[in-house]
Structures are given as structure tokens and as C-alpha cells.
């Protein structure tokens, strides 16, 4: 069983900073998925910024959500939280 998402923050260039329940941190690049189906809703930077944790995964205000296994498997692990930009 994969760890659950505890915190998510939108970064520049359609990336997400993700913190998991086991203490790991990672960055999830959503760029490769923005041309497919419901993910096209996230192309608007304002919509992408409206991300939050829902139960054990990631969801956006526009109704798009991600499978928790996908989030954990696609996140590039980092030792520390990435620095946020001035707009974050």
C-alpha cells in the first residue's frame, strides 16, 4: 500500500510539490498529461493553482483528481521540499 498525500502545492510550469504520509517529498510534473481528456481543464494556470488534498490524493476545484497510486509512482522523490516561487 502506497503512502497517502498529506500536502500538495502548485509550482511553476504545471508541477506539484507533494508531501506523503511516510515523510517523503516529491515533485509531480503534470505537463505530459495536459493534452488528454479531463486534464485539459488544468491548462488554465488559475485552475491548476486550485489544487488540494482530498482524502488520500490530489484534486482540483474543477473536479479533476488523480489516482493515489499514480501520484506516488510518478513523483520524483526529493530530500527536501522545493523552494516555492513568488507566485506560489
Residue frames as a rotation matrix with the C-alpha (Angstrom) as fourth column:
UNK 1
0.580 0.815 0.000 0.00
0.815 -0.580 0.000 0.00
0.000 0.000 -1.000 0.00
UNK 2
-0.265 -0.686 0.678 1.41
0.665 -0.639 -0.386 3.36
0.698 0.349 0.626 -1.01
UNK 3
-0.682 -0.005 -0.731 1.57
0.621 -0.532 -0.576 6.34
-0.386 -0.847 0.366 1.37
UNK 4
0.404 0.879 0.253 -1.22
0.912 -0.363 -0.193 8.90
-0.078 0.309 -0.948 1.18
UNK 5
-0.296 -0.404 0.866 -0.82
0.513 -0.832 -0.212 12.52
0.805 0.381 0.454 0.11
UNK 6
-0.025 0.223 -0.975 -0.65
0.977 -0.199 -0.070 14.85
-0.210 -0.954 -0.213 3.11
UNK 7
0.233 0.041 -0.971 0.14
0.067 -0.997 -0.026 18.16
-0.970 -0.059 -0.236 1.40
UNK 8
0.013 -0.224 0.974 0.19
0.988 0.153 0.022 19.47
-0.154 0.962 0.223 -2.16
UNK 9
0.197 -0.037 -0.980 1.32
0.070 -0.996 0.052 22.82
-0.978 -0.078 -0.194 -3.54
UNK 10
0.839 0.102 0.534 1.18
0.535 0.017 -0.845 24.05
-0.095 0.995 -0.041 -7.13
UNK 11
-0.070 -0.919 -0.388 4.55
0.353 -0.387 0.852 25.14
-0.933 -0.078 0.351 -8.52
UNK 12
0.031 -0.007 -0.999 5.53
-0.760 -0.649 -0.019 26.83
-0.649 0.761 -0.026 -11.78
UNK 13
-0.514 -0.312 -0.799 5.32
-0.847 0.335 0.414 25.02
0.138 0.889 -0.437 -15.12
UNK 14
0.417 0.844 -0.336 2.48
-0.751 0.529 0.396 22.69
0.512 0.087 0.854 -14.13
UNK 15
-0.433 -0.563 -0.704 4.42
0.088 0.751 -0.654 20.90
0.897 -0.345 -0.275 -11.42
UNK 16
0.699 0.661 0.273 3.21
-0.294 -0.083 0.952 19.92
0.652 -0.745 0.137 -7.96
UNK 17
-0.601 -0.754 0.263 5.13
-0.562 0.165 -0.811 19.66
0.568 -0.635 -0.523 -4.71
UNK 18
0.479 0.794 -0.376 3.78
-0.346 0.564 0.750 16.63
0.807 -0.229 0.544 -2.85
UNK 19
-0.568 -0.559 0.604 4.33
-0.790 0.164 -0.591 15.51
0.231 -0.813 -0.535 0.74
UNK 20
-0.012 0.516 -0.857 3.41
-0.208 0.837 0.507 11.93
0.978 0.184 0.097 1.67
UNK 21
0.797 0.479 0.369 2.32
-0.457 0.078 0.886 10.35
0.395 -0.875 0.281 4.95
UNK 22
0.773 -0.567 -0.283 5.62
0.628 0.747 0.217 8.46
0.088 -0.346 0.934 5.23
UNK 23
0.491 -0.563 -0.665 7.60
0.206 -0.667 0.716 11.72
-0.846 -0.489 -0.211 5.26
UNK 24
-0.394 -0.622 0.677 8.75
0.816 0.102 0.569 11.54
-0.423 0.776 0.467 1.64
UNK 25
0.209 0.379 -0.902 8.55
-0.196 -0.887 -0.418 14.59
-0.958 0.264 -0.111 -0.61
UNK 26
-0.387 -0.361 0.848 8.36
0.734 0.437 0.521 14.68
-0.558 0.824 0.096 -4.36
UNK 27
-0.438 0.243 -0.866 7.64
-0.530 -0.848 0.030 16.72
-0.727 0.472 0.500 -7.44
UNK 28
-0.116 0.513 0.850 4.99
0.638 0.695 -0.333 15.63
-0.762 0.504 -0.408 -9.90
UNK 29
-0.824 -0.194 -0.532 5.24
-0.275 -0.684 0.676 17.08
-0.495 0.703 0.510 -13.41
UNK 30
0.006 0.941 0.339 1.77
0.230 0.328 -0.916 17.26
-0.973 0.083 -0.214 -14.95
UNK 31
-0.221 -0.157 -0.963 2.92
-0.731 -0.626 0.270 18.62
-0.645 0.764 0.024 -18.34
UNK 32
-0.962 -0.233 -0.140 2.83
-0.262 0.666 0.699 15.24
-0.070 0.709 -0.702 -20.13
UNK 33
-0.671 0.738 0.066 -0.85
0.695 0.658 -0.288 14.77
-0.256 -0.147 -0.955 -19.24
UNK 34
-0.492 0.476 -0.729 -2.37
-0.012 -0.841 -0.541 18.18
-0.871 -0.257 0.419 -20.02
UNK 35
-0.669 0.219 -0.710 -3.40
-0.742 -0.258 0.619 17.27
-0.048 0.941 0.335 -23.59
UNK 36
-0.829 0.312 -0.465 -5.57
0.152 0.925 0.349 14.33
0.538 0.219 -0.814 -22.53
UNK 37
-0.151 0.906 -0.395 -9.27
0.726 0.373 0.577 14.33
0.670 -0.200 -0.715 -21.65
UNK 38
0.782 0.583 -0.222 -10.25
0.553 -0.484 0.679 15.99
0.288 -0.653 -0.700 -18.39
UNK 39
0.108 -0.833 -0.543 -6.65
0.856 -0.199 0.476 17.10
-0.505 -0.516 0.692 -17.76
UNK 40
-0.369 -0.168 0.914 -7.13
0.757 -0.625 0.191 19.78
0.539 0.762 0.358 -20.45
UNK 41
0.713 0.692 0.118 -9.11
0.450 -0.579 0.680 21.68
0.539 -0.432 -0.724 -17.78
UNK 42
0.641 -0.526 -0.560 -5.81
0.584 -0.140 0.800 22.22
-0.499 -0.839 0.217 -15.93
UNK 43
-0.066 -0.676 0.734 -4.13
0.950 -0.266 -0.160 24.12
0.304 0.687 0.660 -18.79
UNK 44
0.518 0.283 0.807 -5.55
0.052 -0.952 0.300 27.34
0.854 -0.114 -0.508 -17.36
UNK 45
-0.528 -0.843 -0.101 -2.92
0.171 0.011 -0.985 28.39
0.832 -0.537 0.138 -14.76
UNK 46
-0.434 0.450 0.781 -5.66
-0.836 -0.525 -0.162 29.67
0.337 -0.723 0.604 -12.45
UNK 47
0.685 0.699 -0.206 -7.38
-0.607 0.703 0.370 26.29
0.404 -0.129 0.906 -12.46
UNK 48
0.253 -0.671 -0.697 -4.08
0.238 0.741 -0.628 24.46
0.938 -0.007 0.347 -11.91
UNK 49
-0.658 -0.549 0.515 -3.33
-0.277 -0.459 -0.844 26.58
0.700 -0.698 0.150 -8.83
UNK 50
0.021 0.785 0.619 -6.61
-0.973 -0.126 0.194 25.46
0.230 -0.606 0.761 -7.20
UNK 51
-0.056 -0.174 -0.983 -5.21
-0.115 0.979 -0.167 22.11
0.992 0.104 -0.074 -6.09
UNK 52
0.033 0.089 0.995 -5.88
-0.987 -0.152 0.046 20.49
0.156 -0.984 0.083 -2.71
UNK 53
-0.950 -0.297 -0.101 -5.66
-0.262 0.929 -0.262 17.21
0.172 -0.222 -0.960 -0.82
UNK 54
0.104 0.994 0.036 -8.84
-0.962 0.091 0.258 15.17
0.253 -0.061 0.965 -0.96
UNK 55
0.977 0.192 0.093 -8.91
-0.214 0.891 0.401 12.05
-0.006 -0.412 0.911 1.20
UNK 56
0.467 -0.853 0.234 -5.54
0.229 0.372 0.899 10.45
-0.854 -0.366 0.369 0.33
UNK 57
-0.115 -0.477 0.872 -4.86
0.969 0.141 0.205 12.02
-0.221 0.868 0.445 -3.06
UNK 58
-0.821 -0.285 -0.494 -4.87
0.158 -0.946 0.282 15.21
-0.548 0.154 0.822 -5.15
UNK 59
0.056 0.868 0.493 -7.89
0.980 0.046 -0.192 17.02
-0.189 0.494 -0.849 -6.55
UNK 60
-0.954 -0.260 0.152 -8.59
0.291 -0.925 0.245 20.35
0.077 0.278 0.957 -8.24
UNK 61
-0.566 0.765 -0.307 -11.60
-0.209 -0.494 -0.844 22.64
-0.797 -0.414 0.440 -7.81
UNK 62
-0.315 0.427 -0.847 -12.61
-0.948 -0.186 0.259 21.89
-0.047 0.885 0.464 -11.43
UNK 63
0.651 0.681 0.334 -13.26
-0.700 0.710 -0.084 18.24
-0.294 -0.179 0.939 -10.45
UNK 64
0.449 -0.585 -0.676 -10.11
-0.363 0.572 -0.736 16.62
0.817 0.575 0.044 -11.83
UNK 65
0.621 -0.331 0.711 -8.45
-0.697 0.183 0.694 14.17
-0.360 -0.926 -0.117 -9.46
UNK 66
-0.050 -0.758 -0.650 -5.58
-0.816 0.406 -0.411 11.70
0.576 0.510 -0.639 -9.55
UNK 67
0.787 0.197 -0.585 -5.29
0.050 0.925 0.378 8.07
0.615 -0.326 0.718 -8.53
UNK 68
0.789 -0.493 0.367 -3.12
-0.555 -0.316 0.770 7.89
-0.263 -0.811 -0.523 -5.37
UNK 69
0.503 -0.627 0.595 -1.01
0.463 0.777 0.428 5.07
-0.730 0.060 0.681 -6.86
UNK 70
0.570 -0.252 0.782 -0.34
0.722 -0.300 -0.624 7.24
0.392 0.920 0.011 -9.91
UNK 71
0.858 -0.220 0.464 0.73
-0.336 -0.924 0.182 10.17
0.389 -0.312 -0.867 -7.73
UNK 72
0.661 -0.617 0.426 3.16
-0.365 0.231 0.902 8.09
-0.655 -0.752 -0.073 -5.69
UNK 73
0.418 -0.514 0.749 4.62
0.666 0.734 0.133 6.22
-0.618 0.444 0.649 -8.66
UNK 74
0.510 -0.159 0.845 5.10
0.748 -0.403 -0.527 9.30
0.424 0.902 -0.087 -10.87
UNK 75
0.983 -0.167 0.078 6.52
-0.184 -0.847 0.498 11.66
-0.017 -0.504 -0.863 -8.22
UNK 76
0.240 -0.967 -0.083 10.22
0.263 0.147 -0.954 12.31
0.935 0.207 0.290 -8.50
UNK 77
0.723 0.071 -0.687 11.43
0.681 0.095 0.726 12.00
0.117 -0.993 0.021 -4.90
UNK 78
0.188 -0.654 0.733 13.34
-0.106 -0.755 -0.647 14.85
0.976 0.044 -0.211 -3.33
UNK 79
-0.446 -0.434 -0.783 15.13
0.719 0.347 -0.602 15.05
0.533 -0.832 0.157 0.01
UNK 80
-0.723 0.190 -0.664 13.55
0.390 -0.681 -0.619 18.37
-0.570 -0.707 0.419 0.88
UNK 81
0.411 0.911 0.018 10.59
0.643 -0.276 -0.714 20.47
-0.646 0.305 -0.700 -0.08
UNK 82
-0.213 -0.483 0.849 11.25
0.937 -0.348 0.037 22.51
0.277 0.804 0.527 -3.26
UNK 83
-0.781 -0.089 -0.618 11.53
0.314 -0.911 -0.266 26.26
-0.540 -0.402 0.739 -2.93
UNK 84
0.243 0.940 0.241 8.29
0.845 -0.083 -0.528 27.99
-0.477 0.331 -0.814 -3.78
UNK 85
-0.503 -0.343 0.793 8.15
0.749 -0.632 0.201 30.79
0.432 0.695 0.575 -6.30
UNK 86
-0.989 0.115 -0.094 6.95
-0.058 -0.881 -0.470 34.29
-0.137 -0.460 0.878 -5.55
UNK 87
-0.427 0.879 -0.210 3.57
-0.769 -0.231 0.597 33.37
0.476 0.416 0.775 -7.10
UNK 88
-0.330 0.275 -0.903 3.15
0.201 0.955 0.217 30.21
0.922 -0.110 -0.371 -5.02
